Amino acid sequence: MKIVTANRLSDGRVIYVGEGGGPVDRLDAAGRYEDEAADGALADAQRDPATFVNPYLVDVGPAGPSGRDRLKETIRSRGPTVGHSLGRV
């Protein structure tokens, strides 16, 4: 299974392609796709640069991101890693 992730153009936040093809903010709301459907979802996101910046595919398992980028994608899905100790998000 794969998901499509990117950054939102307007604010740089991590977003995902949802089941309907639109952007969603939460990893658990991301559409999960098999092979050719994943390629199609990626192509659709690439055709919408006003929303999706640098979209790419990520392998996922039942519990979330998997494969070699598991740690990176888990950190990205939780939001910014700076500013928390200062009360900024």
N, C-alpha and C positions, 0 to 999 in steps of 0.2 A: 504494500500500500504506500501511496505517496500523497503529500499535500503540497500546495503551492504557497510559498511565503514571499514577502517583499517588504518594502518600507512604504508608508503612505507619503505621497509627495507633499501634502499640506503641512505636516508636522514631523515627519521622519519616524513616526511610531511603527512598530512591527504590525503587519496585517497579514491576513491569509485569504485565500479564495474560498468563499463559502460554497455550499451545495448548489446554490442558484447562480454562481459565477460572480457575485458581488463581493466587496471587501467585508471581512469580519475581523473583530479585534481579539477574539479569544481562540486559542489553539483548539479547544474542544468543540468549537463551532466550525472549524475548517472542514471543507469537503475532502473526503478520502477517495483517491482514485487509483485504479489499476492501469498499468502500462499505457495503452493508447489514449485512454481517457485522461490520464495525467498529462500526457504530451499536449492534448487538446486544451486542457485547462490552463497550462502554462502558456500556450500560444495566445489564448484569449487574453490573459493578463498582460502579455507583452504588447498586445494591440491597444492597451489602455494606459499609456505612460502618464496620463494626467492623474491617475490614481496609484498605480503599482510601479514603484521604482525598483529596478533590478530584480524582477521575480525569478525564482528558481525552485526546483523540486527538492523535497526532503523526504527521506524514507521514514515511515512511522510504523509503530507496532501498536498493540492494544493500549499500552500505557503512555504513549507519546512518541517523541522522536527516537529513532534508532539509527544504527549504523555509525559510521565514523564521525558524523557531525552531531551526535546525540547531545553532548555537553553544551556545545555552542548554541544549538537550537533551544535547549531547555532554558538556558540563561536568557536568550532573546525573548522567549515567550513570557518571561516574568517581568519584563520592562527594564527601564534604565537601571544601571548598576552604580550610578553616581548620584549624589544629592540626598540619599536616604538619611544619612546621619545628620544632615542639616535641615531635615524636614521638607525638602523640595522633591517633587516628583515630576 
